[in-house]
Amino acid sequence: MLLRGLIGTVLRRIRLGQGRTLKDVAETARVSVPYLSEVERGRKEASSELLASICASLGLDLMDLLAEVRFELETERLAELAAQPRSVGFSVLSSTERAPSASVSGGVGLHAVSMVAA
């Protein structure tokens, strides 16, 4: 999703969480209702000044908006990673690449333990 879409999603969620209308927020932010609607739907990319005005209208600091957008980005990324097929990371070795087996004939093997009688 585009950044402007994530910003709009967060703004709409906050506005609806406050039980406020587009008209109410648009009036206090001094933007038109259609413009705010377009921002919320991710169709318009608001300038930093307009975002600050919309945030102020919602009683939200611009840093808090950006933190919420970051959370949305991380959530989206985790969802994408979860949807990807996973592999264990082992590869199949051909018969010529296989590790040699330990030999016990003719002496001490790799895992010999020295025991001393007390």
MOWO-V263165 format. One record per pair of residues at least 24 apart in sequence whose C-alpha atoms are under 10 Angstrom apart, sorted by the first residue. I is the first residue (numbers start at 0). GAP is how many residues later the second one is. Records with the same first field share a line. If there is no record, write none. Layout:
I: GAP + GAP
This chain:
0: 41 + 72 + 75
1: 40 + 41 + 71
2: 39 + 42 + 66 + 67 + 69 + 70
3: 35 + 36 + 37 + 38 + 39 + 40 + 41 + 42 + 65
4: 33 + 34 + 35 + 36 + 37 + 38 + 39 + 40 + 64
5: 33 + 34 + 35 + 36 + 60 + 62 + 63 + 64 + 65 + 66 + 67
6: 32 + 33 + 34 + 35 + 38 + 39 + 44 + 58 + 59 + 61 + 62 + 63 + 65
7: 28 + 29 + 30 + 31 + 32 + 33 + 34 + 35 + 36 + 37 + 38 + 61
8: 30 + 31 + 32 + 33 + 59 + 60 + 63
9: 30 + 55 + 56 + 58 + 59 + 61 + 62
10: 25 + 28 + 29 + 30 + 40 + 43 + 44 + 47 + 49 + 54 + 57 + 58
11: 24 + 25 + 27 + 28 + 29
12: 27
13: 41 + 44 + 45 + 46 + 51 + 54
14: 25 + 39 + 40 + 42 + 43 + 44
17: 40 + 41
19: 38
23: 33 + 34
24: 28 + 29 + 30 + 31 + 32 + 33
25: 27 + 28 + 31 + 32
26: 27 + 30
27: 25 + 26 + 28 + 29 + 30
28: 24 + 25 + 26 + 27 + 28 + 29
29: 24 + 27
